[in-house]
Amino acid sequence: MKRTRYSYKDIMMTGSPMRTLILILVFMLSFSSLAMPESIILVRHAEKHKGVDPSLTQQGIKRAKMIAQMMLPYEPTKLYSTNYNRTKATLAPLADLIDTHISLYNPGKLNEFASMLKQQTGTIVVAGHSNTTPVLVKILTGREVSIAEEEFDKVFVVTFEDETAKLKVHSSNQ
């Protein structure tokens, strides 16, 4: 069987099957590099009881339901929580409304988690803590934010325009 060698000129000639294949591959690679989430929404868990790995208070349960309603217009596709009762319970009403599960992430590896989030598509909602959510916002946007120990209402909406992160801060009290 005779092997055919192709030169650069042969490959780039119009109608060449190799050229078509190369163009398809370049297109697919460039498209995948543009894949970014529509938005990443970060919330702190709702009001909690005292103790080790506490559940939500009645006010916290009410807030979790408000957050779920607030998130519906964004049409979330993925939910992430740390592996604590309060964060999972904060997203539970939303998970029920959109009929999806809550995936867990490690709050000790926020850089890796942020990189993974940026490679996804759709709208992602992340429940964290007063000490981790601001760090994740900073990694994603470069902007400093804070959450006081008694604050549970801040909702950080990160969107991307031309791979530049934009940040809007809302309140779940409204």
C-alpha positions, -999 to 999 in steps of 0.1 A, spaced: 0 0 0 14 34 -10 14 61 16 6 96 5 25 125 21 9 158 24 27 191 24 14 222 41 4 235 6 -15 202 -1 -33 204 33 -44 240 28 -56 236 -7 -94 242 -11 -114 210 -10 -87 189 7 -102 164 31 -73 171 55 -80 209 53 -116 203 62 -106 181 91 -82 207 104 -108 235 101 -133 214 120 -108 207 148 -98 244 150 -134 254 152 -142 229 179 -112 239 200 -120 276 197 -156 270 206 -147 250 237 -123 277 249 -152 301 248 -174 279 270 -181 298 302 -209 299 326 -237 323 319 -235 332 356 -222 320 388 -243 329 418 -228 327 453 -247 328 486 -238 322 522 -258 296 539 -290 308 556 -294 315 594 -283 285 615 -285 271 650 -254 270 672 -232 239 674 -212 216 653 -226 213 618 -260 228 628 -292 228 608 -311 260 597 -333 280 621 -369 287 611 -356 321 597 -330 302 578 -356 278 563 -376 308 553 -345 325 537 -336 292 518 -371 293 503 -367 330 494 -333 323 478 -349 294 458 -376 318 444 -350 345 437 -329 320 417 -357 307 394 -355 335 368 -317 328 364 -327 292 354 -299 275 373 -285 243 358 -260 232 386 -259 236 424 -229 233 446 -226 232 483 -200 224 510 -206 192 529 -224 209 558 -260 207 568 -265 244 567 -252 249 531 -270 218 517 -302 229 535 -299 264 520 -300 250 485 -324 221 491 -356 241 482 -340 252 450 -329 217 442 -365 205 447 -379 233 425 -356 226 396 -355 189 402 -317 185 404 -292 173 429 -266 193 449 -230 185 441 -204 190 469 -172 210 467 -142 213 490 -140 248 506 -103 241 512 -96 240 475 -113 272 462 -88 279 434 -94 245 418 -131 248 423 -132 283 407 -112 269 377 -137 241 373 -167 265 376 -153 287 348 -152 257 325 -189 249 328 -219 263 310 -253 275 322 -261 291 355 -244 278 386 -255 284 422 -229 279 450 -237 279 487 -207 286 510 -198 304 542 -189 339 555 -152 331 553 -152 312 520 -178 329 498 -158 362 497 -126 343 488 -144 326 459 -158 359 447 -123 374 448 -109 344 428 -136 347 402 -137 385 399 -107 400 415 -131 421 437 -129 423 475 -162 416 492 -171 408 528 -198 391 548 -202 399 585 -209 370 608 -245 381 612 -252 387 575 -271 361 556 -287 380 528 -259 389 503 -262 373 469 -232 377 445 -240 373 408 -209 369 386 -214 371 349 -188 371 321 -184 394 291 -156 386 268 -141 365 296 -141 395 319 -160 389 352 -187 413 362 -201 414 398 -235 425 410 -245 422 447 -281 417 456 -300 409 488 -323 380 495 -342 403 519 -362 418 490 
